[in-house]
Amino acid sequence: MPCLPQKQTDAERRKIASEFQRLHQFLEEQEQLLLARLGDVDRQIARRHKEHATKLAGEISLLNVLITDMEKKCQQPATEFLQDVRNTWSR
C-alpha cells in the first residue's frame, strides 16, 4: 500500500495530466478557429482579386478599342482627325 506522500504525488500527477489535457483541447479548438478564419480571409482575398482582375480586363478592353479607333482616325485628314479625337475623349 502506497504511503501518504505517494498518494499525494499520484493525485498531483493526475491533476497535472488532466490540466494539460484540458489545455491541449483548448489549443486544438483555438487552432481550428484560427484556421477557419484564415480560410475566410483567403476566400475574401481571392474574391477581391477576381473582382479587380475583371475590372482591369474591362479597362484594358476599353483602352484597346480606343487605341484601335485612334489608329483608324490617324489615317484621316487633320481637321477630321482633331474633331474625332475630341469626340473620342468625351466618351
Phi and psi in radians as a Rosetta constraint file:
Dihedral C 1 N 2 CA 2 C 2 CIRCULARHARMONIC -1.143 0.35
Dihedral N 2 CA 2 C 2 N 3 CIRCULARHARMONIC 2.582 0.35
Dihedral C 2 N 3 CA 3 C 3 CIRCULARHARMONIC -1.332 0.35
Dihedral N 3 CA 3 C 3 N 4 CIRCULARHARMONIC 2.946 0.35
Dihedral C 3 N 4 CA 4 C 4 CIRCULARHARMONIC -0.975 0.35
Dihedral N 4 CA 4 C 4 N 5 CIRCULARHARMONIC -0.810 0.35
Dihedral C 4 N 5 CA 5 C 5 CIRCULARHARMONIC -1.059 0.35
Dihedral N 5 CA 5 C 5 N 6 CIRCULARHARMONIC -0.619 0.35
Dihedral C 5 N 6 CA 6 C 6 CIRCULARHARMONIC -1.122 0.35
Dihedral N 6 CA 6 C 6 N 7 CIRCULARHARMONIC -0.720 0.35
Dihedral C 6 N 7 CA 7 C 7 CIRCULARHARMONIC -1.105 0.35
Dihedral N 7 CA 7 C 7 N 8 CIRCULARHARMONIC -0.684 0.35
Dihedral C 7 N 8 CA 8 C 8 CIRCULARHARMONIC -1.173 0.35
Dihedral N 8 CA 8 C 8 N 9 CIRCULARHARMONIC -0.741 0.35
Dihedral C 8 N 9 CA 9 C 9 CIRCULARHARMONIC -1.198 0.35
Dihedral N 9 CA 9 C 9 N 10 CIRCULARHARMONIC -0.620 0.35
Dihedral C 9 N 10 CA 10 C 10 CIRCULARHARMONIC -1.125 0.35
Dihedral N 10 CA 10 C 10 N 11 CIRCULARHARMONIC -0.746 0.35
Dihedral C 10 N 11 CA 11 C 11 CIRCULARHARMONIC -1.129 0.35
Dihedral N 11 CA 11 C 11 N 12 CIRCULARHARMONIC -0.718 0.35
Dihedral C 11 N 12 CA 12 C 12 CIRCULARHARMONIC -1.144 0.35
Dihedral N 12 CA 12 C 12 N 13 CIRCULARHARMONIC -0.670 0.35
Dihedral C 12 N 13 CA 13 C 13 CIRCULARHARMONIC -1.079 0.35
Dihedral N 13 CA 13 C 13 N 14 CIRCULARHARMONIC -0.787 0.35
Dihedral C 13 N 14 CA 14 C 14 CIRCULARHARMONIC -1.125 0.35
Dihedral N 14 CA 14 C 14 N 15 CIRCULARHARMONIC -0.711 0.35
Dihedral C 14 N 15 CA 15 C 15 CIRCULARHARMONIC -1.083 0.35
Dihedral N 15 CA 15 C 15 N 16 CIRCULARHARMONIC -0.786 0.35
Dihedral C 15 N 16 CA 16 C 16 CIRCULARHARMONIC -1.134 0.35
Dihedral N 16 CA 16 C 16 N 17 CIRCULARHARMONIC -0.770 0.35
Dihedral C 16 N 17 CA 17 C 17 CIRCULARHARMONIC -1.082 0.35
Dihedral N 17 CA 17 C 17 N 18 CIRCULARHARMONIC -0.709 0.35
Dihedral C 17 N 18 CA 18 C 18 CIRCULARHARMONIC -1.136 0.35
Dihedral N 18 CA 18 C 18 N 19 CIRCULARHARMONIC -0.737 0.35
Dihedral C 18 N 19 CA 19 C 19 CIRCULARHARMONIC -1.132 0.35
Dihedral N 19 CA 19 C 19 N 20 CIRCULARHARMONIC -0.746 0.35
Dihedral C 19 N 20 CA 20 C 20 CIRCULARHARMONIC -1.120 0.35
Dihedral N 20 CA 20 C 20 N 21 CIRCULARHARMONIC -0.637 0.35
Dihedral C 20 N 21 CA 21 C 21 CIRCULARHARMONIC -1.139 0.35
Dihedral N 21 CA 21 C 21 N 22 CIRCULARHARMONIC -0.739 0.35
Dihedral C 21 N 22 CA 22 C 22 CIRCULARHARMONIC -1.109 0.35
Dihedral N 22 CA 22 C 22 N 23 CIRCULARHARMONIC -0.763 0.35
Dihedral C 22 N 23 CA 23 C 23 CIRCULARHARMONIC -1.137 0.35
Dihedral N 23 CA 23 C 23 N 24 CIRCULARHARMONIC -0.690 0.35
Dihedral C 23 N 24 CA 24 C 24 CIRCULARHARMONIC -1.082 0.35
Dihedral N 24 CA 24 C 24 N 25 CIRCULARHARMONIC -0.760 0.35
Dihedral C 24 N 25 CA 25 C 25 CIRCULARHARMONIC -1.101 0.35
Dihedral N 25 CA 25 C 25 N 26 CIRCULARHARMONIC -0.753 0.35
Dihedral C 25 N 26 CA 26 C 26 CIRCULARHARMONIC -1.037 0.35
Dihedral N 26 CA 26 C 26 N 27 CIRCULARHARMONIC -0.801 0.35
Dihedral C 26 N 27 CA 27 C 27 CIRCULARHARMONIC -1.130 0.35
Dihedral N 27 CA 27 C 27 N 28 CIRCULARHARMONIC -0.656 0.35
Dihedral C 27 N 28 CA 28 C 28 CIRCULARHARMONIC -1.105 0.35
Dihedral N 28 CA 28 C 28 N 29 CIRCULARHARMONIC -0.731 0.35
Dihedral C 28 N 29 CA 29 C 29 CIRCULARHARMONIC -1.119 0.35
Dihedral N 29 CA 29 C 29 N 30 CIRCULARHARMONIC -0.726 0.35
Dihedral C 29 N 30 CA 30 C 30 CIRCULARHARMONIC -1.123 0.35
Dihedral N 30 CA 30 C 30 N 31 CIRCULARHARMONIC -0.697 0.35
Dihedral C 30 N 31 CA 31 C 31 CIRCULARHARMONIC -1.063 0.35
Dihedral N 31 CA 31 C 31 N 32 CIRCULARHARMONIC -0.800 0.35
Dihedral C 31 N 32 CA 32 C 32 CIRCULARHARMONIC -1.106 0.35
Dihedral N 32 CA 32 C 32 N 33 CIRCULARHARMONIC -0.698 0.35
Dihedral C 32 N 33 CA 33 C 33 CIRCULARHARMONIC -1.110 0.35
Dihedral N 33 CA 33 C 33 N 34 CIRCULARHARMONIC -0.805 0.35
Dihedral C 33 N 34 CA 34 C 34 CIRCULARHARMONIC -1.182 0.35
Dihedral N 34 CA 34 C 34 N 35 CIRCULARHARMONIC -0.648 0.35
Dihedral C 34 N 35 CA 35 C 35 CIRCULARHARMONIC -1.153 0.35
Dihedral N 35 CA 35 C 35 N 36 CIRCULARHARMONIC -0.639 0.35
Dihedral C 35 N 36 CA 36 C 36 CIRCULARHARMONIC -1.144 0.35
Dihedral N 36 CA 36 C 36 N 37 CIRCULARHARMONIC -0.748 0.35
Dihedral C 36 N 37 CA 37 C 37 CIRCULARHARMONIC -1.085 0.35
Dihedral N 37 CA 37 C 37 N 38 CIRCULARHARMONIC -0.730 0.35
Dihedral C 37 N 38 CA 38 C 38 CIRCULARHARMONIC -1.086 0.35
Dihedral N 38 CA 38 C 38 N 39 CIRCULARHARMONIC -0.686 0.35
Dihedral C 38 N 39 CA 39 C 39 CIRCULARHARMONIC -1.066 0.35
Dihedral N 39 CA 39 C 39 N 40 CIRCULARHARMONIC -0.726 0.35
Dihedral C 39 N 40 CA 40 C 40 CIRCULARHARMONIC -1.072 0.35
Dihedral N 40 CA 40 C 40 N 41 CIRCULARHARMONIC -0.769 0.35
Dihedral C 40 N 41 CA 41 C 41 CIRCULARHARMONIC -1.107 0.35
Dihedral N 41 CA 41 C 41 N 42 CIRCULARHARMONIC -0.750 0.35
Dihedral C 41 N 42 CA 42 C 42 CIRCULARHARMONIC -1.027 0.35
Dihedral N 42 CA 42 C 42 N 43 CIRCULARHARMONIC -0.781 0.35
Dihedral C 42 N 43 CA 43 C 43 CIRCULARHARMONIC -1.144 0.35
Dihedral N 43 CA 43 C 43 N 44 CIRCULARHARMONIC -0.679 0.35
Dihedral C 43 N 44 CA 44 C 44 CIRCULARHARMONIC -1.138 0.35
Dihedral N 44 CA 44 C 44 N 45 CIRCULARHARMONIC -0.739 0.35
Dihedral C 44 N 45 CA 45 C 45 CIRCULARHARMONIC -1.115 0.35
Dihedral N 45 CA 45 C 45 N 46 CIRCULARHARMONIC -0.761 0.35
Dihedral C 45 N 46 CA 46 C 46 CIRCULARHARMONIC -1.085 0.35
Dihedral N 46 CA 46 C 46 N 47 CIRCULARHARMONIC -0.717 0.35
Dihedral C 46 N 47 CA 47 C 47 CIRCULARHARMONIC -1.116 0.35
Dihedral N 47 CA 47 C 47 N 48 CIRCULARHARMONIC -0.779 0.35
Dihedral C 47 N 48 CA 48 C 48 CIRCULARHARMONIC -1.149 0.35
Dihedral N 48 CA 48 C 48 N 49 CIRCULARHARMONIC -0.674 0.35
Dihedral C 48 N 49 CA 49 C 49 CIRCULARHARMONIC -1.066 0.35
Dihedral N 49 CA 49 C 49 N 50 CIRCULARHARMONIC -0.766 0.35
Dihedral C 49 N 50 CA 50 C 50 CIRCULARHARMONIC -1.118 0.35
Dihedral N 50 CA 50 C 50 N 51 CIRCULARHARMONIC -0.742 0.35
Dihedral C 50 N 51 CA 51 C 51 CIRCULARHARMONIC -1.063 0.35
Dihedral N 51 CA 51 C 51 N 52 CIRCULARHARMONIC -0.784 0.35
Dihedral C 51 N 52 CA 52 C 52 CIRCULARHARMONIC -1.160 0.35
Dihedral N 52 CA 52 C 52 N 53 CIRCULARHARMONIC -0.700 0.35
Dihedral C 52 N 53 CA 53 C 53 CIRCULARHARMONIC -1.109 0.35
Dihedral N 53 CA 53 C 53 N 54 CIRCULARHARMONIC -0.710 0.35
Dihedral C 53 N 54 CA 54 C 54 CIRCULARHARMONIC -1.120 0.35
Dihedral N 54 CA 54 C 54 N 55 CIRCULARHARMONIC -0.771 0.35
Dihedral C 54 N 55 CA 55 C 55 CIRCULARHARMONIC -1.091 0.35
Dihedral N 55 CA 55 C 55 N 56 CIRCULARHARMONIC -0.785 0.35
Dihedral C 55 N 56 CA 56 C 56 CIRCULARHARMONIC -1.116 0.35
Dihedral N 56 CA 56 C 56 N 57 CIRCULARHARMONIC -0.667 0.35
Dihedral C 56 N 57 CA 57 C 57 CIRCULARHARMONIC -1.083 0.35
Dihedral N 57 CA 57 C 57 N 58 CIRCULARHARMONIC -0.697 0.35
Dihedral C 57 N 58 CA 58 C 58 CIRCULARHARMONIC -1.132 0.35
Dihedral N 58 CA 58 C 58 N 59 CIRCULARHARMONIC -0.723 0.35
Dihedral C 58 N 59 CA 59 C 59 CIRCULARHARMONIC -1.167 0.35
Dihedral N 59 CA 59 C 59 N 60 CIRCULARHARMONIC -0.677 0.35
Dihedral C 59 N 60 CA 60 C 60 CIRCULARHARMONIC -1.116 0.35
Dihedral N 60 CA 60 C 60 N 61 CIRCULARHARMONIC -0.730 0.35
Dihedral C 60 N 61 CA 61 C 61 CIRCULARHARMONIC -1.070 0.35
Dihedral N 61 CA 61 C 61 N 62 CIRCULARHARMONIC -0.777 0.35
Dihedral C 61 N 62 CA 62 C 62 CIRCULARHARMONIC -1.073 0.35
Dihedral N 62 CA 62 C 62 N 63 CIRCULARHARMONIC -0.767 0.35
Dihedral C 62 N 63 CA 63 C 63 CIRCULARHARMONIC -1.092 0.35
Dihedral N 63 CA 63 C 63 N 64 CIRCULARHARMONIC -0.672 0.35
Dihedral C 63 N 64 CA 64 C 64 CIRCULARHARMONIC -1.102 0.35
Dihedral N 64 CA 64 C 64 N 65 CIRCULARHARMONIC -0.686 0.35
Dihedral C 64 N 65 CA 65 C 65 CIRCULARHARMONIC -1.117 0.35
Dihedral N 65 CA 65 C 65 N 66 CIRCULARHARMONIC -0.781 0.35
Dihedral C 65 N 66 CA 66 C 66 CIRCULARHARMONIC -1.108 0.35
Dihedral N 66 CA 66 C 66 N 67 CIRCULARHARMONIC -0.701 0.35
Dihedral C 66 N 67 CA 67 C 67 CIRCULARHARMONIC -1.096 0.35
Dihedral N 67 CA 67 C 67 N 68 CIRCULARHARMONIC -0.785 0.35
Dihedral C 67 N 68 CA 68 C 68 CIRCULARHARMONIC -1.067 0.35
Dihedral N 68 CA 68 C 68 N 69 CIRCULARHARMONIC -0.769 0.35
Dihedral C 68 N 69 CA 69 C 69 CIRCULARHARMONIC -1.054 0.35
Dihedral N 69 CA 69 C 69 N 70 CIRCULARHARMONIC -0.786 0.35
Dihedral C 69 N 70 CA 70 C 70 CIRCULARHARMONIC -1.125 0.35
Dihedral N 70 CA 70 C 70 N 71 CIRCULARHARMONIC -0.680 0.35
Dihedral C 70 N 71 CA 71 C 71 CIRCULARHARMONIC -1.101 0.35
Dihedral N 71 CA 71 C 71 N 72 CIRCULARHARMONIC -0.683 0.35
Dihedral C 71 N 72 CA 72 C 72 CIRCULARHARMONIC -1.167 0.35
Dihedral N 72 CA 72 C 72 N 73 CIRCULARHARMONIC -0.722 0.35
Dihedral C 72 N 73 CA 73 C 73 CIRCULARHARMONIC -1.237 0.35
Dihedral N 73 CA 73 C 73 N 74 CIRCULARHARMONIC -0.426 0.35
Dihedral C 73 N 74 CA 74 C 74 CIRCULARHARMONIC -1.096 0.35
Dihedral N 74 CA 74 C 74 N 75 CIRCULARHARMONIC -0.361 0.35
Dihedral C 74 N 75 CA 75 C 75 CIRCULARHARMONIC -1.428 0.35
Dihedral N 75 CA 75 C 75 N 76 CIRCULARHARMONIC -0.188 0.35
Dihedral C 75 N 76 CA 76 C 76 CIRCULARHARMONIC -1.434 0.35
Dihedral N 76 CA 76 C 76 N 77 CIRCULARHARMONIC 2.862 0.35
Dihedral C 76 N 77 CA 77 C 77 CIRCULARHARMONIC -1.061 0.35
Dihedral N 77 CA 77 C 77 N 78 CIRCULARHARMONIC 2.705 0.35
Dihedral C 77 N 78 CA 78 C 78 CIRCULARHARMONIC -0.981 0.35
Dihedral N 78 CA 78 C 78 N 79 CIRCULARHARMONIC -0.758 0.35
Dihedral C 78 N 79 CA 79 C 79 CIRCULARHARMONIC -1.148 0.35
Dihedral N 79 CA 79 C 79 N 80 CIRCULARHARMONIC -0.733 0.35
Dihedral C 79 N 80 CA 80 C 80 CIRCULARHARMONIC -1.164 0.35
Dihedral N 80 CA 80 C 80 N 81 CIRCULARHARMONIC -0.707 0.35
Dihedral C 80 N 81 CA 81 C 81 CIRCULARHARMONIC -1.036 0.35
Dihedral N 81 CA 81 C 81 N 82 CIRCULARHARMONIC -0.832 0.35
Dihedral C 81 N 82 CA 82 C 82 CIRCULARHARMONIC -1.113 0.35
Dihedral N 82 CA 82 C 82 N 83 CIRCULARHARMONIC -0.686 0.35
Dihedral C 82 N 83 CA 83 C 83 CIRCULARHARMONIC -1.133 0.35
Dihedral N 83 CA 83 C 83 N 84 CIRCULARHARMONIC -0.775 0.35
Dihedral C 83 N 84 CA 84 C 84 CIRCULARHARMONIC -1.153 0.35
Dihedral N 84 CA 84 C 84 N 85 CIRCULARHARMONIC -0.587 0.35
Dihedral C 84 N 85 CA 85 C 85 CIRCULARHARMONIC -1.106 0.35
Dihedral N 85 CA 85 C 85 N 86 CIRCULARHARMONIC -0.765 0.35
Dihedral C 85 N 86 CA 86 C 86 CIRCULARHARMONIC -1.039 0.35
Dihedral N 86 CA 86 C 86 N 87 CIRCULARHARMONIC -0.765 0.35
Dihedral C 86 N 87 CA 87 C 87 CIRCULARHARMONIC -1.098 0.35
Dihedral N 87 CA 87 C 87 N 88 CIRCULARHARMONIC -0.724 0.35
Dihedral C 87 N 88 CA 88 C 88 CIRCULARHARMONIC -1.102 0.35
Dihedral N 88 CA 88 C 88 N 89 CIRCULARHARMONIC -0.805 0.35
Dihedral C 88 N 89 CA 89 C 89 CIRCULARHARMONIC -1.202 0.35
Dihedral N 89 CA 89 C 89 N 90 CIRCULARHARMONIC -0.459 0.35
Dihedral C 89 N 90 CA 90 C 90 CIRCULARHARMONIC -1.252 0.35
Dihedral N 90 CA 90 C 90 N 91 CIRCULARHARMONIC -0.332 0.35
